[in-house]
Every structure is written in structure tokens, then in C-alpha cells.
Amino acid sequence: MIQSKTLARLLTMAGLAILAVALFAPIAQAKEEPQPGFTQFRGCPRPEEKVMRFCVRSDVTGGHLKMGKKDVPIENPLKLTGGTNDFFEEFTANSEGGLTKVKQKVPGGVIGLTGLTWLLEFFGSEALTLYAVTELAGIPSNFTFNTVTLPIKVHLETPSGVLGSTCYIGSVSSPIVLNNTTGTTSPPPPNEPITGKEGEFSEENEIVKFENGIYVDNAFAVPGASGCTLKLFGFIPISLNGFVNEQAGLPSAAGHNEAVQDINIEIAEQASVY
């Protein structure tokens, strides 16, 4: 039979062991955070997630995306964050990285997109406000100081869900592929070549910056819309894909579309960030 003093010691030791686990377990499980001054690279993989050479952040601060007959201005900044290897051939992002989902207001709203003026009888004008949200449809590639290839899809959203929740232009299987460059494009007609602008180089606190650059591409194609469904009275499904495609001029062949993006880029070594 264990004596009372011995039992007390064992219980005390057990209590201390449990306390130690409680104190140190969160530290062992915590993810490594970026160093002060590098928090803008939070979307770059941490070393325990994937060893990379560089952490990259691109900010799109303005410009526009013209798809067919519709031209959407970029009024709200987007950011793309992740990491690359030595030669910028591989791009990887963690759960906090990738391309931010930012709403851009589409001129003309749902009425301008579909041509269905009778929708005003069922929904107020506010409910027919239309937003375009650019999302990645694949992994960015060809990532250099002067180029980046972005496979994207555009989610069309309304406050009331008039178009449903799956209304997209482009998809993973049929993306809009932007071959962005700061150089000069070579599009098929009727588009003519346009020229971007290289960013202004600077370096500060182990971060290389290319600011006030301009990415351009006007040689890409745009597929038709899909998944655009109005549920009239909440239960009668009406496909709006045909209306969207007719009004927006989709699908739109290469030579009829244009993307211009005002861009700032920051690059730092992963070893410096973490």
C-alpha cells in the first residue's frame, strides 16, 4: 500500500508534468510567424510547410479588365502572395496566401449584364448591383520581375444572389489565362500591341521592391459564362448564361479583350522573412 507522503509526492509530480505539457504544447504547435517588417509576406509558405528561396508579394492597385463588351475597372486593390524557388519557376502559397478575393463593381449592374429590365419589377436596384471577383483558377507561373502568367476565373456576385452562387466567367478546366508583361504585347487583330512599364527598383531592409509598374495583356481569350441561374420566386430556376453571353459578347476570342494592372512587387528571401 502506498504511504500518504509518497502518494502526495506522486500527485505533485503528475500535476507539474501536466502543467508543463499545458505550457509548452502551444509553443511546439504554434506556426512560425514572419519577422517584424516582413508581415506582408504572411502568405508565403513557412519553412515547416515548404522550403522556398523567395517570398513574393504583388499588389494590383488599379487598372481594368475588359472581357468581350464588358470593362471592369480595378478600384479596390488586390494582392497575390506566396513563395518561389531560385529561378521563379515554382509558385506556392499557404492558406493565408494566393490571390485575395476582392469585389470590383461592374458598371451597368445585372441589368447591363443580362439586358433583362423586368428584373427591376422583382428586385430593387440595390439588389441588382453587380460585382466581379477575380479568383485563381490554377497555379501562377512564369513569375519574374517583368512577367507573370495568371490562370483566373471571374465570379459574378450580387447582394441578393440574383445570379445564384456559381455564376462564373472562366473555370479551372477553362480558365482565362493572363500572360502579363511589362513589355509589349503581340495580340491578334483587331487589338493592337500595347506596352506596359517596368517597376522602379529599390532595396530596403532585405526587401527588393519594384514599384509603379504596369502589367498588360491583350492577347487572351475569354470563355462564356456558366452557372448563372436565377431562382424566380425562390424555386423556379431560369438559366441566365445565354443572356449574359449575348450582352457581354462572350465567349470572346483573343484580340478582343484587355487587361491592364498597376503593380507593385516586393521580394525577400524566405530565410529573412521567417
Rosetta blueprint (number, residue, H / E / L):
1 M L
2 I L
3 Q L
4 S H
5 K H
6 T H
7 L H
8 A H
9 R H
10 L H
11 L H
12 T H
13 M H
14 A H
15 G H
16 L H
17 A H
18 I H
19 L H
20 A H
21 V H
22 A H
23 L H
24 F H
25 A H
26 P H
27 I H
28 A H
29 Q H
30 A L
31 K L
32 E L
33 E L
34 P L
35 Q L
36 P L
37 G L
38 F L
39 T H
40 Q H
41 F H
42 R L
43 G L
44 C L
45 P L
46 R L
47 P L
48 E L
49 E L
50 K L
51 V L
52 M L
53 R L
54 F E
55 C E
56 V E
57 R E
58 S E
59 D E
60 V E
61 T E
62 G E
63 G E
64 H E
65 L E
66 K E
67 M E
68 G L
69 K L
70 K E
71 D E
72 V E
73 P E
74 I L
75 E L
76 N L
77 P L
78 L E
79 K E
80 L E
81 T E
82 G E
83 G E
84 T E
85 N L
86 D L
87 F L
88 F L
89 E L
90 E L
91 F E
92 T E
93 A L
94 N L
95 S L
96 E L
97 G L
98 G E
99 L E
100 T L
101 K L
102 V L
103 K E
104 Q E
105 K E
106 V L
107 P L
108 G L
109 G H
110 V H
111 I H
112 G H
113 L H
114 T H
115 G L
116 L L
117 T L
118 W L
119 L H
120 L H
121 E H
122 F H
123 F L
124 G L
125 S L
126 E H
127 A H
128 L H
129 T L
130 L L
131 Y E
132 A E
133 V E
134 T E
135 E E
136 L E
137 A L
138 G L
139 I L
140 P L
141 S E
142 N L
143 F L
144 T L
145 F L
146 N L
147 T E
148 V E
149 T E
150 L E
151 P E
152 I E
153 K E
154 V E
155 H E
156 L E
157 E E
158 T L
159 P L
160 S L
161 G L
162 V L
163 L L
164 G L
165 S L
166 T L
167 C L
168 Y E
169 I E
170 G L
171 S L
172 V L
173 S L
174 S L
175 P L
176 I E
177 V E
178 L E
179 N E
180 N E
181 T E
182 T L
183 G L
184 T E
185 T L
186 S L
187 P L
188 P L
189 P L
190 P L
191 N L
192 E L
193 P L
194 I L
195 T E
196 G L
197 K E
198 E L
199 G L
200 E E
201 F E
202 S E
203 E E
204 E E
205 N L
206 E L
207 I E
208 V E
209 K E
210 F E
211 E E
212 N E
213 G E
214 I E
215 Y E
216 V E
217 D E
218 N L
219 A L
220 F L
221 A L
222 V E
223 P L
224 G L
225 A E
226 S E
227 G L
228 C L
229 T E
230 L E
231 K E
232 L E
233 F L
234 G L
235 F L
236 I E
237 P E
238 I E
239 S E
240 L L
241 N H
242 G H
243 F H
244 V H
245 N H
246 E H
247 Q H
248 A H
249 G L
250 L L
251 P L
252 S E
253 A L
254 A L
255 G L
256 H L
257 N L
258 E E
259 A E
260 V E
261 Q E
262 D E
263 I E
264 N E
265 I E
266 E E
267 I E
268 A E
269 E E
270 Q H
271 A H
272 S H
273 V H
274 Y L
